[in-house]
Amino acid sequence: MISARQALTGASVGDNVLVIGGGLVGCETADYLASKGKSVTIAEMLKHTARDVGPAARFFLRKRLKENRW
């Protein structure tokens, strides 16, 4: 298990990644890892992800995540 900070600063992660938490940090981390070719799953207790992100940014973040099939 590694932190988002470690993943975002270049720590080695596997090809299949589970991100725990679908808030801003979790979604941004998932987006970054997916852009690097990782298969990412987000585990979130709430009904929706990125609830703590502004509406416009949330729209585009969710769009990128769906395109990368998180």
C-alpha positions as CSV (number, residue, x, y, z in Angstrom):
1,M,0.0,0.0,0.0
2,I,1.3,3.4,-0.9
3,S,-0.1,6.9,-0.5
4,A,-1.4,9.1,-3.3
5,R,1.6,11.4,-2.8
6,Q,3.9,8.5,-3.4
7,A,2.0,7.4,-6.5
8,L,2.0,10.9,-7.9
9,T,5.7,11.4,-7.3
10,G,6.8,8.3,-9.1
11,A,6.7,5.4,-6.7
12,S,6.4,2.1,-8.5
13,V,2.9,0.7,-8.7
14,G,1.5,-2.4,-10.3
15,D,-0.5,-2.6,-13.5
16,N,-3.8,-3.1,-11.6
17,V,-4.4,-0.4,-9.0
18,L,-7.1,0.0,-6.3
19,V,-7.6,3.6,-5.2
20,I,-9.4,3.8,-1.9
21,G,-11.4,7.0,-1.7
22,G,-13.2,8.7,-4.6
23,G,-12.8,12.3,-3.5
24,L,-10.5,14.9,-5.2
25,V,-7.2,13.2,-4.3
26,G,-8.4,9.7,-5.1
27,C,-9.9,10.7,-8.5
28,E,-6.9,12.8,-9.5
29,T,-4.6,10.0,-8.5
30,A,-6.7,7.5,-10.5
31,D,-6.8,9.9,-13.5
32,Y,-3.0,10.2,-13.4
33,L,-2.4,6.4,-13.1
34,A,-4.9,5.7,-15.9
35,S,-3.1,8.1,-18.1
36,K,0.1,6.1,-17.5
37,G,-1.7,2.9,-18.7
38,K,-2.6,1.4,-15.4
39,S,-5.9,-0.4,-14.9
40,V,-7.5,1.6,-12.0
41,T,-10.5,0.8,-9.8
42,I,-11.8,3.5,-7.4
43,A,-13.5,2.3,-4.2
44,E,-15.8,4.9,-2.8
45,M,-18.4,4.6,0.0
46,L,-20.6,7.5,-1.2
47,K,-22.9,7.2,-4.2
48,H,-20.9,9.6,-6.4
49,T,-17.2,10.3,-6.9
50,A,-15.5,13.7,-6.8
51,R,-18.2,15.3,-4.7
52,D,-15.6,17.7,-3.3
53,V,-14.6,19.0,-6.7
54,G,-16.2,22.0,-8.4
55,P,-19.0,21.3,-10.9
56,A,-17.0,22.1,-14.1
57,A,-13.8,20.4,-13.0
58,R,-15.9,17.4,-11.8
59,F,-17.5,17.0,-15.2
60,F,-14.2,16.9,-17.0
61,L,-12.5,14.7,-14.4
62,R,-15.3,12.1,-14.5
63,K,-15.3,12.3,-18.3
64,R,-11.6,11.4,-18.4
65,L,-12.0,8.7,-15.9
66,K,-14.8,7.1,-17.9
67,E,-12.8,7.3,-21.1
68,N,-10.0,5.5,-19.3
69,R,-12.5,2.9,-17.9
70,W,-11.7,3.3,-14.3
